[in-house]
Amino acid sequence: MNAEIKMKQATRFAGQKENVLSRRAHVKAEDFSVFYGNFEAVKQVRCEFAEGLVTSMIGPSGCGKSTLLRAINRMNDLIPSCRAGGTMTFDGEDIYRKDIDVVSLRMRVGMVFQKPNVFPKSIYDNIAYGPRLQGISNRNQLDGIVESSLKQAAIWDEVKDRLNTNALGMSGGQQQRLCLARALAVKPEILLMDEPTSALDPKATAKIEDLIGQLRGQYTIIIVTHNMQQAARVSDLTAFMYEGTLVEFGETRQIFTRPQQKQTEDYITGRFG
Amino acid sequence: MTKVFVHEVEKLKKRILTLSSQVEENVALAVKALVSRDADLAKKVIASDTEIDRQEVEVEEEALKILALYQPVAMDLRFLTAVLKINNDLERIGDLAANIAKRARRICKVPEVVIPPELDQMAVKAREMVHNSLTAFVNLDANLANQVREADDEVDDLCKVVSDFVAAVGQKDPEHLSTYLKMLLAARNLERIGDHATNIAEDVVYLIDGVIVRHQSLDEED
């Protein structure tokens, strides 16, 4: 008997990745600039932030990466001398159009900052704050949102028995996850993170990084970080900025193994300046 | 990266270059011992292989230390992975040189037989491949690395000629068959040295271009 034994053909291999560059653009900058007075902090940047993926922005201090990040939910509007040029679209709509409602934009584009900025309120009220502003007052509904947001931010088990205690009594790492839960409570589509772990210890950092991995796919995440290894660990795509210009944008694993631009190579290998 | 990192990398470079020159020398001496029937020389080569093994472990420990402490990326990461792999190949080449020396020692004890010129040519070619692959590594020379990759076929062809020679002569002169077989094994060791030199050349191409060229011929890349 000559039974042919065929090995099952592998269709996916470890490390085989989808082509992340072909994903739909969720946010798109076209010749986008940001000025502080006469100073051009972001210079005619062109890039696309892919839907459901994690994009990290790296570059030396003052390169414009935070400014570009904050431009995505128009946080820069709060700075009097600041103005934008070019276009920044979100789902195809120009977010700098005059009739855009900034408050509703910021609900769709959540943000987590470098230092945890919890409100001096109870843990529950911190999370319920946004949904209440959206007009939700039903206690059961709010309870549900608080629980699911805290679970998504992987902090539910630690705080479920003390939801009514003041959030300022939590550790720094817990506060940062609470901020993340608070951002998730209003069901945003995009999460902006401005150095979210720079004030945290390695353990709390690892928790936030794990969370980013879990939230990937459900949200479009854009993270500014000074920690190059963090960018390499958490993101699908990496943007390198220098002096307001977007020098290189590509798949993270390509950027960290064979960058195309010398400036990128010099920066990530620490040979800058 | 810091000056300390650059210094560490320079130190590692020196270590692997010392190892490579030692390996290169052992290949040359092993072949010389075989061709000139020099048992003392063969013994020396066999003895010095432990030194190569020791150096290989040192290079690996240093490279792993740098990876863990500095978490290099881009060119630096490619350099360190290349060092780790080349280190491995060098150690294997050292072992093969020692194997050739062992055959040489045994061949010295039996009456002399005809050595086909192709074995000599193989030895020259394999040594040249090792030398060129390491020069390509030192000078980051992708062209030279690709020349090494091309040369591998020539060594393989010569090995086939030696193999045919042994098959033919073994029938005519069965009395010395065991000596001829030792010669064939030495040829086979040289052929493996060529393969390891090719591996090194491929790692050099990866180091320079960031592209993995293993398992494909030069024509396929074009």
Contacts between the chains, C-beta under 8 A, distances in Angstrom:
chain1	res1	chain2	res2	distance
A	228	B	73	6.9
A	229	B	71	5.7
A	232	B	73	7.0
A	256	B	73	4.6
A	256	B	74	6.4
A	256	B	77	7.4
A	257	B	73	7.4
A	257	B	74	6.6
A	257	B	77	6.4
A	257	B	78	6.9
A	257	B	210	6.0
A	258	B	74	6.7
A	258	B	78	7.3
A	258	B	209	7.7
A	258	B	210	3.0
A	258	B	211	8.0
A	259	B	74	5.4
A	264	B	74	7.8
A	265	B	74	5.1
A	265	B	75	6.1
A	268	B	73	5.0
A	268	B	74	5.5
A	269	B	1	5.7
A	269	B	72	6.8
A	269	B	73	6.2
A	269	B	74	5.3
A	269	B	75	6.4
A	269	B	76	5.2
A	270	B	1	3.4
A	270	B	2	6.8
A	270	B	5	7.3
A	271	B	1	6.4
